[in-house]
Amino acid sequence: MVKLCRRPGQSRITTPRKETDTCRIQSGVSEGVTTGTPIHVFVPNTDQRGKDYSEMSAAYRPSHADATYDMKYGVRSVQGGGRSSARETIGRVAPGAIAKKILKQFSGTEILAYVSQVHKIVLPEDRVDYETLSLDQIESNIVRCPDPEYAEKMIAAIDAVRTRGDSVGGVVTCIVKNAPRGLGSPVFDKLEAELAKAVMSLPATKGFEFGSGFAGTFLTGSEHNDEFYMDEHGKIRTRTNRSGGIQGGISNGETIYMRVAFKPTSTIARKQLTVTRDKKETELIARGRHDPCVVPRAVPMVEAMVALVLVDQLMAQYAQCCLFPFNPELQESFELPSAEKVNMSI
């Protein structure tokens, strides 16, 4: 399910390219169970049209990586966009699905992302209950917005620019429920810094914020601080969560939430001014089959990158702080699942 969510050709608001994203696991799995060796997943790209990129071999697409790849390497892959194409994200989403299984089995951690903005259509935060939010709600419509009313508005906004040969951007919100405490490190490897680096490596990203984000700058310290209390299980909790589940670069056990901004798709079917590789000014109308809005297909990509970061941090935390705990009364204890409970089936 997770891998199919990012494939092209899902609906009228995505690229019309028809890719099944069929995964062929060629090593690392035997009889449906991981063996401990590297997992090799092969995903053929079956619906490609190299001729659609003929004009773009000579002229640079505005705001695309065409020009900067030439500036850096002096050569680039024209057909399909090469490494700047979102096709590369299958290499993130496939291992991300495995990372999500590990987190779910180890600590009951659930990662859910959804579309919270398309162009000027912004889903109010109070329309989504993080406690009850589910994958079924998100996947109930083609734009992946859990609110049906705002989903229709977003779809209409994408349809409007699609028919004009234009594109729009938006925002993906991602939450992490039941995140283990203690993930992340002080100074250079803070958890929010690792998450930001991971999601900002995705194509078309333009912004990242977590917790109260930029809106928190309008508050005073007394308004922004998350006061502590002891819950019925003897755990330290916070009454509010403006910190977004991370304090001092380390997870505190509350829900982690972040927002990722995606720009409008660069390749559009409208006339634009540009230059050629031989440095002559010209006009370009890009052909091909491109997303009028990348945001709905970015949802599983964001989830995957968050999952991969959290699994890395989980392993680091166990090795650094859990083998020989210094103060068990305060440190989060990790109880490894027994062999009988583990079933890493793929």
Disulfide bonds with the S-S distance in Angstrom:
none
